[in-house]
Amino acid sequence: MPHEIFDTLGLKVVTSEWWGGVLAAAGRAPEYLDWAEAHGFHDDLGAYNALGLLSLIADVDDPPWGGLPKPALICASHREQTAEPLNGLVADRLGVPYVGIDIPASTRFYPRWWEMARTDWEDLYESRRIDVVRQQYDDLVRTAERIAGKSLDTDALRARMERVNRQELNFDMARELIATAPRCPVRISEQMSNVMTAQWHRGSDWAVNHSLAFYEEVRERIDRHESVYAEERIRLMWIGVGLWHNTAFYSGFEKSHGAVFVWSMYLALAADAYIKFGLRDPLRALAARYLNLGEQAHAAPWAPAWLLHEAHRHNIHGAVLLRSPKQRHQLAGNVFQKAALEEANIPVLELTVDPSDSRGWDEVSMRSTVGDFLNERVHP
């Protein structure tokens, strides 16, 4: 969703999926999900999409940081079928407007999309598709203006998007350092937390400065010959959304196997998908940016080609691919991602786990599964 519109109007934004990730990391997801099932929500509700929204209506004692205040607006793009009824239900329960954005499907595919996304986005994402989303953004802007009590300043929006570009270029430089370093200088759990905290404040002075500080620290670590694990032998990529209820899992195979998770999609998407040059109509550039983020991360042919490119760039020896049956819009692309990597002799392990719901997590079993994969299939 185009946070930049709300940021420019002075409206505070919370991304529900990421608030759900915070709840999962705090160990509180089971309480909210148990409440949901006890109140009639089905147990196949995808926690990644639902948890943050559920927290707005759930009666849970002592919510983390006092919980979220009642929002003035709920909005989302229409990508996940099970999420859409929940968005509207929560908005109705709270008595606030809900604005949904329909995303038209692609009819033309450029598998090497990252080579075009910054400058040739009008061609890449198809003008008529951009038109559809751009028109809906006009409606979203009118709703947001009523809430803010003022009109959107297009010049201020353009300036914010220029700062977003600077922020993502800093992340691009950091990614290049990580990819080419002889040993990984920063764990992906640190990459994810530093990148995504800035992403949800993207274009603010703080976020631009934070992205530069992140790049500079990565560079300084490499200059000092510091690394995640000095005996690194295996470089891994994590494919899919983060394992938010247990980010420590990523570092669990360093001493036992010399295996370091080097790559996740968050830093890479920041560098490749967000930057948009040519901001004469900033709302149009925003529409282009958000048209295909989901496809680029998960769906064929966008994701498989990109993942293979990133795997070669980072000298990856193996990949762990999140398989979360409740996240159907992400799960559908797994077969294509796995095939592309394995055809290039990069072994892939599909790990069946919910990224936000810890109730079915078995630490011993999961560690054993990944350990067997490293022993039997991954060879540096």
C-alpha positions as CSV (number, residue, x, y, z in Angstrom):
1,M,0.0,0.0,0.0
2,P,1.2,3.6,-0.7
3,H,2.3,4.7,2.7
4,E,3.8,7.8,1.2
5,I,0.3,9.3,0.7
6,F,-0.5,9.0,4.4
7,D,3.0,10.1,5.5
8,T,2.7,13.2,3.4
9,L,-0.7,14.0,4.9
10,G,0.7,13.5,8.4
11,L,-1.3,10.4,9.1
12,K,0.4,7.7,11.1
13,V,0.6,4.2,9.5
14,V,0.8,0.8,11.0
15,T,1.1,-2.2,8.6
16,S,-1.1,-5.0,10.0
17,E,1.2,-7.8,8.8
18,W,4.1,-6.3,10.5
19,W,2.3,-5.5,13.7
20,G,1.3,-9.2,13.6
21,G,5.0,-10.0,13.2
22,V,5.8,-7.9,16.3
23,L,3.1,-9.8,18.3
24,A,4.6,-13.1,17.1
25,A,8.1,-12.0,18.0
26,A,6.8,-11.0,21.5
27,G,5.4,-14.5,21.9
28,R,1.8,-13.3,22.0
29,A,0.4,-14.7,18.7
30,P,-1.2,-17.8,20.3
31,E,-3.4,-15.7,22.6
32,Y,-4.9,-13.7,19.7
33,L,-5.3,-16.8,17.5
34,D,-6.9,-18.8,20.3
35,W,-9.3,-15.9,20.9
36,A,-10.2,-15.8,17.2
37,E,-11.0,-19.5,17.0
38,A,-13.0,-19.2,20.2
39,H,-15.1,-16.4,18.6
40,G,-15.9,-18.2,15.3
41,F,-13.0,-17.5,13.0
42,H,-11.9,-20.6,11.3
43,D,-8.6,-22.2,12.2
44,D,-7.2,-22.0,8.7
45,L,-7.1,-18.2,8.8
46,G,-3.6,-17.1,7.7
47,A,-2.0,-15.7,10.8
48,Y,0.5,-13.6,8.8
49,N,-2.3,-11.6,7.2
50,A,-4.9,-11.8,10.0
51,L,-3.0,-11.4,13.3
52,G,-2.5,-7.6,13.2
53,L,-6.1,-7.0,12.3
54,L,-7.4,-9.4,14.9
55,S,-5.5,-7.5,17.6
56,L,-7.8,-4.5,16.9
57,I,-10.9,-6.4,18.0
58,A,-9.6,-9.2,20.3
59,D,-10.2,-9.0,24.0
60,V,-6.7,-9.9,25.3
61,D,-5.3,-8.9,28.6
62,D,-2.3,-6.6,28.7
63,P,-1.6,-6.3,25.0
64,P,2.0,-5.5,24.1
65,W,2.8,-1.8,24.3
66,G,-0.8,-1.2,25.3
67,G,-2.1,-2.4,21.9
68,L,-3.0,-0.3,18.9
69,P,-5.5,2.6,19.0
70,K,-8.6,2.5,16.9
71,P,-7.6,3.4,13.4
72,A,-9.3,6.0,11.3
73,L,-9.0,3.9,8.1
74,I,-8.3,0.4,7.1
75,C,-7.0,-0.2,3.6
76,A,-5.4,-3.0,1.6
77,S,-4.7,-4.3,-1.8
78,H,-6.8,-7.3,-2.9
79,R,-4.2,-10.1,-3.0
80,E,-5.2,-12.7,-0.4
81,Q,-8.7,-14.0,-0.6
82,T,-9.0,-14.9,3.1
83,A,-7.8,-11.5,4.1
84,E,-10.4,-9.4,2.3
85,P,-13.5,-10.5,4.3
86,L,-11.5,-10.0,7.5
87,N,-10.5,-6.4,6.4
88,G,-14.1,-5.4,5.9
89,L,-15.3,-7.2,9.0
90,V,-12.8,-5.5,11.3
91,A,-13.6,-2.1,9.7
92,D,-17.3,-2.6,10.2
93,R,-16.8,-3.8,13.8
94,L,-14.8,-0.6,14.5
95,G,-17.1,1.7,12.5
96,V,-14.3,3.0,10.2
97,P,-14.0,3.1,6.4
98,Y,-12.4,0.3,4.5
99,V,-10.7,1.1,1.1
100,G,-9.7,-1.9,-1.0
101,I,-7.5,-1.6,-4.1
102,D,-8.1,-4.1,-6.9
103,I,-4.9,-5.2,-8.6
104,P,-5.3,-6.1,-12.3
105,A,-3.4,-9.1,-13.5
106,S,-0.3,-8.9,-15.7
107,T,-0.7,-9.8,-19.4
108,R,2.9,-9.2,-20.4
109,F,5.9,-10.7,-18.6
110,Y,9.5,-9.6,-18.3
111,P,11.2,-12.2,-16.2
112,R,14.3,-10.0,-15.7
113,W,12.1,-7.3,-14.3
114,W,14.7,-5.9,-12.0
115,E,16.6,-4.5,-15.0
116,M,13.6,-2.4,-15.9
117,A,11.8,-1.5,-12.6
118,R,13.6,1.7,-11.9
119,T,13.3,3.6,-15.2
120,D,11.1,1.6,-17.6
121,W,8.3,0.9,-15.2
122,E,5.6,2.3,-17.5
123,D,6.4,-0.5,-20.0
124,L,7.2,-3.1,-17.4
125,Y,3.9,-2.9,-15.5
126,E,1.6,-2.0,-18.5
127,S,0.1,1.5,-18.8
128,R,-3.5,0.3,-18.7
129,R,-2.8,-1.6,-15.4
130,I,-1.2,1.5,-13.9
131,D,-4.2,3.5,-15.0
132,V,-6.6,1.2,-13.1
133,V,-4.6,1.5,-9.8
134,R,-3.9,5.2,-10.3
135,Q,-7.6,5.9,-10.5
136,Q,-8.3,4.0,-7.3
137,Y,-5.5,6.0,-5.6
138,D,-7.4,9.1,-6.3
139,D,-10.3,7.7,-4.3
140,L,-7.9,6.7,-1.5
141,V,-6.4,10.2,-1.5
142,R,-9.9,11.8,-1.1
143,T,-10.7,9.5,1.9
144,A,-7.3,10.2,3.5
145,E,-7.7,14.0,2.9
146,R,-11.0,13.9,4.8
147,I,-9.4,12.2,7.7
148,A,-6.3,14.5,7.7
149,G,-8.4,17.6,7.2
150,K,-6.1,18.9,4.5
151,S,-5.3,18.4,0.8
152,L,-2.4,16.3,-0.5
153,D,0.6,18.4,-1.5
154,T,1.8,16.7,-4.7
155,D,5.2,18.4,-4.5
156,A,5.7,17.2,-1.0
157,L,4.7,13.7,-2.0
158,R,7.3,13.8,-4.9
159,A,10.0,15.0,-2.5
160,R,9.2,12.1,-0.1
161,M,9.5,9.7,-3.0
162,E,12.8,11.1,-3.9
163,R,14.0,10.5,-0.4
164,V,12.6,6.9,-0.6
165,N,14.8,6.5,-3.7
166,R,17.9,7.6,-1.7
167,Q,17.0,5.3,1.1
168,E,16.7,2.3,-1.2
169,L,19.9,3.1,-3.0
170,N,21.7,2.9,0.3
171,F,20.2,-0.5,0.8
172,D,21.3,-1.5,-2.7
173,M,24.9,-0.6,-1.8
174,A,24.6,-2.6,1.4
175,R,23.3,-5.6,-0.6
176,E,26.2,-5.4,-3.0
177,L,28.7,-5.5,-0.1
178,I,27.0,-8.5,1.5
179,A,26.8,-10.3,-1.8
180,T,30.5,-9.9,-2.6
181,A,32.0,-10.2,0.9
182,P,34.2,-13.3,1.4
183,R,32.1,-14.1,4.5
184,C,28.7,-12.7,5.4
185,P,29.1,-9.6,7.6
186,V,25.5,-9.4,8.9
187,R,22.9,-12.1,9.7
188,I,19.6,-11.9,7.9
189,S,17.8,-11.4,11.1
190,E,19.7,-8.1,11.5
191,Q,19.1,-7.3,7.8
192,M,15.4,-7.9,8.2
193,S,14.9,-5.8,11.3
194,N,17.0,-2.9,10.1
195,V,15.6,-2.8,6.6
196,M,12.0,-3.3,7.4
197,T,11.9,-0.8,10.3
198,A,13.1,1.8,7.9
199,Q,10.8,0.6,5.2
200,W,7.7,1.3,7.3
201,H,9.0,4.8,7.8
202,R,10.3,5.1,4.2
203,G,11.2,8.5,3.0
204,S,11.4,10.1,6.4
205,D,14.7,11.8,7.3
206,W,15.2,9.1,10.0
207,A,14.7,6.3,7.5
208,V,17.1,7.8,5.0
209,N,19.8,8.3,7.7
210,H,19.2,4.8,9.1
211,S,19.7,3.2,5.7
212,L,22.9,5.1,5.3
213,A,24.1,4.1,8.7
214,F,23.3,0.5,7.9
215,Y,25.3,0.6,4.7
216,E,28.2,2.2,6.5
217,E,28.2,-0.3,9.3
218,V,28.2,-3.2,6.8
219,R,31.1,-1.6,5.0
220,E,33.0,-1.1,8.3
221,R,32.4,-4.7,9.4
222,I,33.9,-5.9,6.1
223,D,36.8,-3.5,6.4
224,R,37.5,-4.9,9.8
225,H,37.3,-8.4,8.5
226,E,34.3,-9.1,10.8
227,S,31.8,-11.8,9.9
228,V,28.8,-13.6,11.2
229,Y,30.8,-16.8,11.6
230,A,34.5,-17.0,10.8
231,E,34.3,-20.7,9.8
232,E,31.5,-20.0,7.2
233,R,31.4,-22.8,4.6
234,I,27.8,-22.8,3.4
235,R,25.8,-19.8,2.2
236,L,22.0,-20.1,2.4
237,M,19.0,-18.1,1.3
238,W,15.6,-17.9,3.1
239,I,12.8,-17.7,0.6
240,G,9.4,-16.3,1.8
241,V,8.3,-14.1,4.6
242,G,10.3,-14.0,7.8
243,L,10.0,-16.6,10.5
244,W,8.8,-13.9,12.9
245,H,8.1,-16.0,15.9
246,N,11.6,-17.4,15.9
247,T,14.2,-15.3,14.1
248,A,16.9,-16.9,16.2
249,F,16.4,-20.0,14.1
250,Y,18.4,-18.5,11.3
251,S,21.7,-18.6,13.3
252,G,21.2,-22.1,14.6
253,F,23.3,-23.9,12.0
254,E,26.5,-21.8,12.1
255,K,28.6,-23.7,14.6
256,S,27.1,-27.1,13.7
257,H,27.4,-26.8,9.9
258,G,29.3,-23.6,9.1
259,A,26.0,-22.6,7.4
260,V,25.0,-18.9,7.4
261,F,21.7,-17.4,6.1
262,V,23.0,-14.6,3.8
263,W,19.9,-13.6,1.9
264,S,16.2,-12.8,2.4
265,M,13.8,-11.0,0.1
266,Y,13.5,-7.9,2.3
267,L,16.8,-6.1,1.5
268,A,16.7,-7.3,-2.1
269,L,13.2,-6.1,-2.7
270,A,14.1,-2.7,-1.2
271,A,16.9,-2.4,-3.7
272,D,15.1,-3.8,-6.8
273,A,11.4,-3.1,-6.5
274,Y,10.9,0.2,-4.6
275,I,13.1,2.6,-6.5
276,K,11.2,4.6,-9.2
277,F,12.8,7.3,-11.2
278,G,10.6,9.7,-13.2
279,L,8.3,11.3,-10.7
280,R,6.4,13.8,-12.7
281,D,3.2,12.1,-11.6
282,P,4.2,10.7,-8.2
283,L,0.8,8.9,-7.7
284,R,1.4,7.1,-11.0
285,A,4.8,6.0,-10.0
286,L,3.4,4.7,-6.7
287,A,0.8,2.7,-8.6
288,A,3.5,1.2,-10.7
289,R,5.6,0.3,-7.6
290,Y,2.8,-1.6,-5.8
291,L,1.3,-3.4,-8.8
292,N,3.7,-6.4,-8.7
293,L,5.5,-6.5,-5.4
294,G,3.7,-9.7,-4.5
295,E,4.4,-11.3,-7.8
296,Q,8.0,-10.3,-7.8
297,A,8.5,-12.0,-4.4
298,H,6.4,-15.1,-5.0
299,A,4.9,-15.8,-8.4
300,A,6.2,-17.1,-11.7
301,P,7.8,-15.9,-13.9
302,W,8.8,-12.9,-11.8
303,A,10.1,-14.6,-8.6
304,P,11.9,-17.6,-10.0
305,A,14.2,-15.7,-12.3
306,W,14.9,-13.1,-9.7
307,L,15.7,-15.6,-7.0
308,L,18.1,-17.5,-9.3
309,H,19.8,-14.2,-10.2
310,E,20.1,-13.3,-6.5
311,A,21.4,-16.8,-5.6
312,H,24.2,-16.6,-8.2
313,R,25.0,-13.1,-7.1
314,H,25.3,-14.1,-3.4
315,N,27.2,-17.4,-4.1
316,I,24.3,-19.4,-2.5
317,H,24.8,-23.1,-1.9
318,G,21.3,-24.0,-0.8
319,A,17.8,-22.5,-0.1
320,V,15.2,-23.0,2.6
321,L,11.7,-22.2,1.1
322,L,8.9,-21.4,3.5
323,R,5.9,-23.5,2.9
324,S,2.9,-22.1,4.8
325,P,-0.4,-23.8,3.6
326,K,-2.5,-21.0,5.2
327,Q,-0.7,-18.4,3.0
328,R,-2.2,-19.5,-0.2
329,H,-1.3,-16.5,-2.3
330,Q,2.4,-17.1,-1.5
331,L,2.3,-20.9,-1.5
332,A,1.2,-21.1,-5.1
333,G,4.5,-20.0,-6.5
334,N,6.7,-22.4,-4.5
335,V,6.8,-25.1,-7.2
336,F,8.2,-22.7,-9.7
337,Q,10.8,-21.1,-7.4
338,K,12.0,-24.6,-6.3
339,A,12.2,-25.8,-9.9
340,A,14.2,-22.8,-11.1
341,L,16.8,-23.2,-8.3
342,E,17.1,-27.0,-8.4
343,E,17.5,-26.9,-12.2
344,A,20.6,-24.7,-11.5
345,N,21.9,-27.3,-9.0
346,I,20.9,-25.2,-6.0
347,P,19.2,-27.6,-3.6
348,V,15.9,-26.4,-2.0
349,L,14.3,-27.5,1.3
350,E,10.6,-26.7,1.7
351,L,10.0,-26.1,5.4
352,T,6.3,-26.4,6.4
353,V,5.7,-23.8,9.1
354,D,3.6,-20.8,9.8
355,P,5.6,-17.6,9.9
356,S,3.5,-15.9,12.6
357,D,1.7,-18.8,14.4
358,S,4.1,-20.6,16.9
359,R,1.5,-23.0,18.1
360,G,2.6,-25.9,15.8
361,W,6.3,-25.2,16.0
362,D,8.6,-28.1,17.0
363,E,12.1,-26.7,17.5
364,V,13.8,-30.1,17.6
365,S,12.1,-31.4,14.5
366,M,12.7,-28.3,12.5
367,R,16.4,-28.2,13.4
368,S,16.7,-31.9,12.6
369,T,15.0,-31.4,9.2
370,V,17.3,-28.5,8.2
371,G,20.4,-30.3,9.6
372,D,19.6,-33.4,7.5
373,F,19.2,-31.2,4.4
374,L,22.6,-29.6,5.0
375,N,24.3,-32.9,5.6
376,E,22.7,-34.8,2.7
377,R,22.1,-32.3,-0.1
378,V,24.2,-29.1,0.4
379,H,27.8,-29.1,-0.6
380,P,29.9,-26.0,-0.5
